[in-house]
């Protein structure tokens, strides 16, 4: 068997590296699992991006001479969902970022350090709910801004509400502060809190989450409804030295995760939103 692996600390391009494994172990390893791989004269960890039952290269003799074997399995647990791997590779190719650097955006060192310290035990394996009705919409609010009262009818079980910044969270924390089912997260969190947030989101501890656009990098496999509040004045986010547009991240998320409903609520839609999501059901609405 052969595996495409994204190393954590090194890469030479935008594509994962190919490694081999002599034993059939597809039942204990999956996309998103961590393995130990040789890289140059050293060993390092990487995440499985794709599994091949046959050699992905046409020249078998050259492939077997060049492809190195995986050294060991670090954890069989799935840290990233397959759709996240697709996002990582797409973003790397679109922005010409080394693929390990894009992986570092989705799975940062503080998160990995906490998981390694606890031998990956906090990660639970849960069945993923199936969304029987996919609803993709852009709702444009006329003559008003998107307030908590406007957003409330869209909130249901398994919902993530994405806001522009920490300041935009304030009215929602005031409205839902007594609800134990709701998790509020802020960008200005400690590394320990970010790692715990990663674990809580991966394990579906809270059925409703409010956060900013950074949550698009987290594993939202368990959440079937995404409410994205667009702010036309804050369309970009910097990952030095590359500027990645949030609309590209959202569009990539939607393309890679087709089982999740996505609703975009806005009072001033950007041209890129109307272009990238032109296949959505676009409606003008009024505040009650």
C-alpha positions in Angstrom: 0.0 0.0 0.0 1.0 3.6 -0.5 0.2 6.7 1.4 0.3 10.4 0.6 1.7 12.1 3.8 2.0 15.8 4.7 5.0 16.3 7.0 4.5 18.6 10.0 7.8 20.6 9.7 9.2 20.2 6.1 7.9 20.0 2.6 9.3 20.9 -0.8 6.1 22.0 -2.6 2.3 22.0 -2.5 1.8 18.3 -2.7 2.0 15.6 0.0 4.9 13.1 -0.2 4.4 9.4 -1.1 5.4 6.7 1.3 4.9 2.9 1.3 3.9 0.3 3.8 4.4 -3.4 3.4 1.5 -4.6 5.6 -2.1 -4.1 4.9 -3.4 -1.9 7.7 -6.2 0.1 6.1 -8.4 -1.0 8.9 -6.3 0.7 11.6 -5.1 3.8 9.8 -7.1 6.3 7.9 -6.9 9.7 6.3 -6.1 12.2 9.2 -4.0 9.7 11.2 -0.5 10.5 12.2 2.5 8.4 11.2 6.3 8.7 11.6 8.2 9.1 8.3 11.8 9.4 7.2 12.6 12.9 5.7 16.1 13.3 4.6 18.4 11.9 7.3 15.9 12.5 10.0 12.5 11.2 11.2 9.5 13.3 11.7 5.7 13.1 12.0 3.2 13.6 9.3 -0.5 13.2 8.6 -2.0 10.8 6.1 -3.6 12.7 3.2 -4.6 9.9 0.9 -4.4 6.1 0.8 -3.5 4.2 -2.4 -4.0 0.4 -2.8 -1.8 0.6 -6.0 1.3 2.5 -6.8 0.4 6.1 -7.8 3.4 6.2 -10.2 3.4 4.7 -13.7 7.2 3.8 -13.6 7.1 1.1 -10.9 10.9 0.4 -10.8 11.7 4.1 -10.3 8.9 4.4 -7.7 10.0 1.5 -5.6 13.6 2.8 -5.6 12.6 6.3 -4.6 9.7 5.7 -2.2 10.6 5.3 1.4 8.5 3.2 3.9 6.6 4.7 6.7 8.5 4.0 10.0 5.5 3.6 12.4 2.0 4.6 13.2 1.9 7.3 15.9 -1.9 7.3 16.4 -4.7 5.6 14.6 -7.1 8.3 15.7 -8.2 10.8 13.0 -7.1 14.3 13.8 -8.3 16.0 10.6 -11.3 15.1 8.5 -10.8 14.2 4.8 -12.4 17.5 3.8 -9.8 19.4 5.8 -7.0 17.6 4.0 -8.6 18.6 0.7 -8.8 22.2 1.9 -5.1 22.2 2.9 -3.9 20.9 -0.5 -6.2 23.3 -2.4 -5.1 26.4 -0.4 -1.4 25.4 -0.7 -1.8 25.1 -4.5 -3.9 28.3 -4.9 -1.5 30.5 -2.8 1.7 28.6 -3.6 2.3 27.9 0.1 4.4 24.9 1.1 1.9 22.3 2.2 3.3 21.8 5.7 2.8 25.5 6.4 -0.8 25.2 5.4 -1.2 22.2 7.6 0.2 24.3 10.5 -2.7 26.7 10.1 -5.2 23.8 10.5 -3.2 21.9 13.2 -1.0 24.3 15.1 1.9 23.3 17.3 0.2 24.2 20.6 -2.7 21.8 19.7 -0.3 19.0 18.7 1.8 19.5 21.8 -1.3 19.1 24.1 -2.5 16.0 22.2 1.0 14.4 22.2 1.4 15.1 25.9 -1.9 13.2 26.6 -1.1 10.4 24.0 -4.0 11.6 21.9 -6.5 10.2 24.5 -8.7 13.3 24.4 -9.8 12.5 20.9 -13.0 10.6 20.8 -14.4 8.6 17.8 -18.0 9.5 17.2 -20.5 8.7 14.5 -20.9 11.6 12.1 -24.5 12.8 11.8 -26.1 12.8 8.3 -27.6 16.0 7.0 -30.7 14.8 5.1 -31.5 18.3 3.8 -28.7 20.5 2.5 -29.7 24.2 2.4 -27.2 26.6 0.8 -28.5 30.2 0.8 -27.4 33.8 0.7 -29.8 36.1 2.6 -29.3 39.8 2.1 -30.9 41.9 4.8 -32.4 45.1 3.4 -32.2 48.4 5.3 -30.7 46.9 8.5 -27.7 45.1 9.9 -27.4 41.5 10.9 -28.3 41.4 14.6 -28.8 38.5 17.0 -32.5 38.7 16.5 -32.1 38.2 12.8 -29.7 35.3 13.3 -31.8 33.5 16.0 -34.3 31.8 13.6 -31.4 30.1 11.8 -29.9 28.6 14.9 -30.6 24.9 15.5 -28.9 21.8 16.8 -25.4 21.2 15.3 -24.9 24.8 14.3 -21.8 26.9 14.1 -22.3 30.7 13.8 -19.3 32.5 12.3 -18.8 36.2 13.0 -16.2 38.8 11.8 -14.3 39.4 15.0 -14.4 39.2 18.8 -16.2 42.5 19.0 -19.1 41.1 17.0 -19.5 38.3 19.6 -20.5 40.7 22.4 -24.3 40.9 21.7 -24.5 37.2 21.3 -22.8 36.4 24.6 -25.3 38.7 26.3 -28.2 37.0 24.6 -27.1 33.4 25.2 -24.9 33.6 28.3 -27.3 31.3 30.3 -27.4 28.5 27.7 -25.1 25.7 28.7 -25.3 24.1 25.2 -23.6 27.1 23.6 -19.8 27.6 23.4 -18.3 31.0 22.8 -14.7 31.3 21.7 -12.5 34.3 21.1 -9.4 34.9 18.9 -7.6 36.3 22.0 -7.3 32.9 23.7 -4.3 31.3 25.4 -2.6 28.4 23.6 -4.0 26.1 26.3 -7.6 27.3 25.7 -7.2 27.0 21.9 -6.1 23.4 22.3 -9.1 22.7 24.5 -11.4 24.4 22.0 -9.9 22.2 19.3 -10.7 19.1 21.4 -14.2 20.2 22.3 -15.1 21.0 18.7 -13.6 17.7 17.4 -15.5 15.8 20.1 -18.8 17.7 19.6 -19.0 18.7 23.3 -21.2 21.7 22.5 -24.0 21.5 19.9 -23.9 25.3 19.2 -20.7 27.3 18.7 -20.1 31.0 18.2 -16.6 32.0 17.0 -14.9 34.1 14.3 -13.7 32.9 10.9 -10.8 31.0 12.4 -13.2 28.2 13.2 -13.2 27.3 9.5 -9.8 25.7 10.1 -11.2 23.4 12.8 -12.7 20.0 12.4 -16.4 20.7 11.9 -17.4 17.2 10.7 -20.0 16.9 13.5 -21.7 20.2 12.7 -24.3 20.2 9.9 -25.3 23.8 9.8 -22.9 26.8 9.2 -24.2 30.3 9.6 -21.7 32.8 8.2 -22.2 36.5 9.0 -20.4 38.4 6.2 -18.7 41.6 7.0 -17.7 43.3 3.7 -15.1 45.5 5.5 -13.1 42.5 6.8 -12.7 40.1 3.9 -9.1 39.2 4.3 -6.9 37.5 6.9 -3.1 37.5 7.0 -1.0 34.4 7.4 2.4 36.0 7.1 3.7 36.4 4.4 0.7 35.3 2.5 -2.7 37.0 2.6 -5.5 34.4 2.4 -9.0 35.7 1.6 -11.7 34.4 3.9 -14.1 34.0 1.0 -11.6 31.6 -0.5 -11.5 29.7 2.8 -15.3 29.6 3.0 -15.6 28.6 -0.6 -13.0 25.8 -0.2 -14.8 24.6 2.9 -18.1 24.4 1.0 -16.5 22.6 -2.0 -14.8 20.1 0.2 -17.6 19.5 2.7 -20.7 19.0 0.6 -22.7 17.4 3.5 -23.0 20.7 5.5 -25.6 23.4 4.9 -24.2 26.9 4.5 -26.2 30.1 5.0 -24.5 33.4 4.4 -26.2 36.4 6.1 -25.2 39.9 5.1 -26.4 43.4 4.8 -23.7 44.4 2.3 -22.6 41.4 0.2 -19.2 41.5 -1.5 -18.9 40.9 -5.2 -16.7 37.9 -4.6 -19.4 36.3 -2.4 -22.0 36.8 -5.0 -19.6 35.3 -7.6 -18.2 32.4 -5.7 -21.6 31.3 -4.3 -23.8 32.3 -7.3 -25.3 28.8 -7.3 -26.8 29.4 -3.9 -30.4 30.4 -3.3 -30.0 34.2 -3.1 -32.9 36.1 -1.3 -33.6 39.5 0.0 -35.1 39.5 3.5 -36.3 42.1 5.9 -35.8 42.2 9.7 -38.9 41.4 11.8 
